[in-house]
Amino acid sequence: MSLNTNTWNRLRYTLYLPVYDLIADRVFRKYRKRSVDLLAAKPADAILLLGAGTGLDLPYLKGYTNLTAIDITPGMIARLKERAEELQVPVNAQVMNGQQLVFADNSFDAVILHLILAVIPDPVACIKEVERVLKPGGTVMVFDKFLPDGQKPSLLRRFLNQIASTLFSDINRSIGSIISHTSLRQELNEPAALGGTFRLIRLRKREE
């Protein structure tokens, strides 16, 4: 993935930082909570929040003691650390590219991917990294917008995506296509925001 694309992602989310919480929290908070509930992790499980933003998931992770959060934008991580301190939620927060994780294989019991697979430049590289760092039998919770698997975007949608993908997010990605490059198994897929345009999806890594 080109440096320019990653730099643009870092820049645009730095610019969005002042209004990010207003948009990303009020609209999606109940789905964040639902996602954490569906994750069904144990309090001591090692959990990775990939593309954690300003830490809007942290209120629903109180009581968890082994959290790691990464984001490519330094300003987001700075705000996340402030929120973690306010909530008294222990978290190891780092600036990191979600397509090139520095963690060892089989490091985490669970991974949370909220509003990142439609944003990150290379979602396949990201999900492959998630599979690599996830322990056998581990769980992934995805909350994001996707086209239904097998559906082709219309001409209008392809045109609109040229604008949307530059400003905020790709609107034409398919979760089935993304995870087909891994051995992750999709065990739940339920409608969420905007009439099901956004989905809550649980994936599991096979046992060795």
GIFENNOR-V99264 format. One record per pair of residues at least 6 apart in sequence whose C-alpha atoms are under 7 Angstrom apart, sorted by the first residue. I is the first residue (numbers start at 1). J is the second residue. Records with the same first field share a line. If there is no record, write none. Layout:
BEGIN
I: J + J
END
This chain:
BEGIN
5: 121
10: 72 + 73
13: 73
14: 73 + 75
17: 76
25: 56
31: 192
32: 57
33: 60
35: 141 + 200
36: 60
39: 139 + 141
43: 63 + 64 + 65
44: 64 + 65 + 66
45: 66 + 109
46: 66 + 67 + 108 + 109 + 110
47: 66 + 67 + 68 + 108 + 109 + 110 + 111
48: 67 + 68 + 69 + 108 + 110 + 111 + 112
49: 68 + 69 + 70 + 111 + 112 + 113
50: 69 + 70 + 71 + 98 + 112 + 113
51: 70 + 71 + 98 + 113 + 116
52: 69 + 70 + 71
53: 71 + 76 + 77 + 80
54: 76 + 77 + 79 + 80
55: 80 + 83
58: 84
62: 89
65: 90
66: 91
67: 90 + 91 + 92
68: 91 + 92 + 93
69: 91 + 92 + 93 + 94
70: 93 + 94 + 95 + 96
71: 77 + 94 + 95 + 96 + 97
72: 95 + 96 + 97
73: 95
74: 95
77: 93 + 94 + 95
81: 93
84: 90 + 91
98: 126
99: 125 + 126 + 129
100: 129
101: 129
103: 133
104: 133
105: 132 + 133 + 134
106: 132 + 133 + 134 + 135
107: 133 + 134 + 135
108: 133 + 134 + 135
109: 134 + 135 + 138 + 139
110: 134 + 138 + 139 + 140
111: 139 + 140 + 141
112: 140 + 141 + 142
113: 141 + 142 + 143
114: 142 + 143 + 144
115: 143 + 144
117: 123 + 144
118: 144 + 145 + 169 + 170 + 171 + 173
119: 168 + 169 + 170
123: 178
124: 178 + 181
127: 179
128: 182
131: 205
136: 205 + 206 + 207 + 208
137: 204 + 205 + 206 + 207
138: 204 + 205
139: 202 + 203 + 204 + 205
140: 202 + 203 + 204
141: 201 + 202 + 203
142: 200 + 201 + 202
143: 198 + 199 + 200 + 201
144: 198 + 199
145: 171 + 197 + 198 + 199
146: 171 + 172 + 173 + 174 + 175 + 197 + 198
147: 172 + 173 + 174
148: 174
149: 174 + 175 + 176
153: 172
161: 170 + 171
164: 170
183: 205
184: 203 + 204 + 205 + 206
185: 203 + 204 + 205
186: 202 + 203 + 204
187: 202 + 203
188: 201 + 202
189: 199 + 200 + 201 + 202
190: 199 + 200 + 201
191: 198 + 199 + 200
192: 198 + 199 + 200
END
